């Protein structure tokens, strides 16, 4: 587990276009930060739970991200897997945006 805990700056909101995702590393965690078209921001693990692939290398539409390896899909707001081949949800992380910076809570 990461030795980094608490609220950690992960990115600048301007680095994540609305409707897209950005992969970041915080401590030893690979995270995906999602900036939705409506301005909301979410964060989950960036590694697919089905097989090792970075979700930010996949396709995102609305609140769904699709893994580039086997097309498994997740809800970016909750981390919930949306059907086969996904059998395990992603871990979600709390996010806040302050002064143009995205902070993720690592516990």
Secondary structure by P-SEA (a helix, b strand, c coil): cccccccccccccccccccbbbbbbccccbbbbbbcccbbbbbccccccccccccccbbbcccbbbbcccccccccccccccccccccccbbbbbbbcccbbbbbcc
